[in-house]
Amino acid sequence: MFNILDKSEIMNLNEFGKELQKHRKEQKISQTKLCEDLNISRATLSSLENGRGEIGFRKILQIIDYLGYEFSLKEKSLFPTLEDLRDE
């Protein structure tokens, strides 16, 4: 599962892009390689990684899958997580 921040909150596009970039770099995948393999422009990927621009949800799912993750929705708990309690 692509559990980006390990928190129960929805992240903004900038945080999401930075996490994608982090996972891509950890796997030593260049922007050029990813873009060639998924047939997207480097400018589009760069914009996404920097929290700008528009990209379709289907392309986002393809990028997540390419990096070896999956997207998952889960019901929000009524109780705070351990991370929430530590942040207080």
TANOR-V693807 format. One record per residue. RES is the residue in one small letter. OMEGA is omega in radians with two decimals (* if undefined). NEAR is the number of other ideal C-beta (glycine too) atoms within 12 Angstrom. Layout:
BEGIN
res: <RES	RES>
omega: <OMEGA	OMEGA>
near: <NEAR	NEAR>
END
This chain:
BEGIN
res: <m	f	n	i	l	d	k	s	e	i	m	n	l	n	e	f	g	k	e	l	q	k	h	r	k	e	q	k	i	s	q	t	k	l	c	e	d	l	n	i	s	r	a	t	l	s	s	l	e	n	g	r	g	e	i	g	f	r	k	i	l	q	i	i	d	y	l	g	y	e	f	s	l	k	e	k	s	l	f	p	t	l	e	d	l	r	d	e>
omega: <3.13	-3.12	-2.86	-3.07	-3.07	3.08	-3.12	-3.14	3.07	-3.10	3.07	-3.06	3.14	3.12	3.13	3.13	3.13	3.10	3.07	3.13	3.13	-3.13	3.11	-3.12	3.10	-3.14	3.12	3.09	3.13	3.05	-3.11	-3.13	-3.13	-3.10	3.10	-3.10	-3.09	3.12	3.01	-3.12	3.09	3.11	3.12	3.14	3.12	3.11	3.12	-3.12	3.13	3.04	3.13	3.00	-3.12	3.06	-3.11	-3.13	3.13	3.10	3.09	3.11	3.11	3.13	3.13	3.13	3.13	-3.13	3.05	3.13	3.04	3.13	-3.11	3.02	3.06	3.14	3.14	3.14	3.06	-3.08	3.13	3.07	3.08	3.12	3.11	-3.12	3.12	-3.11	-3.11	*>
near: <12	25	20	28	19	16	20	21	18	13	19	14	22	18	20	28	27	21	29	39	27	19	25	30	17	13	17	11	23	16	26	16	18	32	26	15	18	28	14	27	18	19	17	25	34	23	23	36	31	20	20	18	21	13	29	14	14	13	24	29	19	25	37	28	19	26	29	14	23	15	20	12	10	12	8	13	13	8	10	15	19	13	15	17	11	10	13	8>
END
